[in-house]
Amino acid sequence: MSETIKIGVSACVLGEKVRYDGSHERDLYLTETLAKYVEFIPFCPEIACGMSVPREKVRQIDCGGKIKLIGQDSGEDWSDRMDRWCTKVLPGLESEKLSGFVFRSRSPSCALRQSTIFSTTGKPPKKGPGFFASRAIKMFPLFPVEASERLHNPLLRENFIRRVFVFSRWQRLESKGKKIGELVDFHNRHKMIIRSHDLRGYRQLGKLFGESSVFNNEEIFDAYSSLLFKSLSLKATPKKNAEVLKHALRFIQKDLPKDDSSELLGMINAYKSGRIPLLVPITIINHYARKLDQSYLRQQYFLNPHPSELKLLNHV
Ligand code: SF4
């Protein structure tokens, strides 16, 4: 990967002591492992909009349909200050070329989904995104985003990092100018990844190229990216990955001795049922793709989605 991949992260998750009580919530996976392969851009919206450490807790309150960020004891309204900071900072993140966000779970400012939103009308509290996160998601709807706690789940972690790497390659593609030939090449290399998330979306993306004479390049790129990242936001499960591995097997099956082919199919089924990690059938398919010089498989990012040192394919 020639260019550094940048991910925006809630600062307390990186170990910065910015929480209301002066503590942090350092996440060891992010700081000890992933940090070797990506650059983190920390942000703490509460500090950035003028809150101090230590400080009173804030919470989100639904005031007749408008959600406000309010000090828990003082009732101080931070909404406008946080909004002003969001308006100032969020557009600038475009030029930072971030390829994703990790938001600290359950925070009234940063949570992706699980912030408690209280009501002034006596209705029971509901759950929703934090004050800052809701604005970031609105401004960057295609961005890979994940909650810090969910990254402890190996399947969700692999899904997120896979999307971040795809997004980074997409950014590089766009930066070269919007050329249809380059887009076709990008699509060809990501075919198996897209299939592993969303087969229907994969088919819709393929149809877009048939319409390339109707739309200009800008429109094709916009339509492609919306569909692509919508598809990738669906989870790639062992069942879907196994279907893609079987699809890969069809490209090499005719050149393999029957026993080897059956053994590989057995491995794919063992992976699907949770007995071996994804790494095993992927390693074998990579081996045969190289040995047989199978050009379609050799170019597939699905078989090399991110640096192997991250060990994201090793879990069962
Ligand atoms: S506002 Fe976000 S970054 Fe700051 S302490 Fe709260 S969760 Fe952490």
Boltz pocket constraint, residues with backbone or C-beta under 6 A from the ligand:
constraints:
  - pocket:
      binder: B
      contacts: [[A, 9], [A, 10], [A, 11], [A, 12], [A, 13], [A, 18], [A, 19], [A, 20], [A, 43], [A, 44], [A, 45], [A, 46], [A, 47], [A, 104], [A, 107], [A, 109], [A, 110]]
      max_distance: 6.0
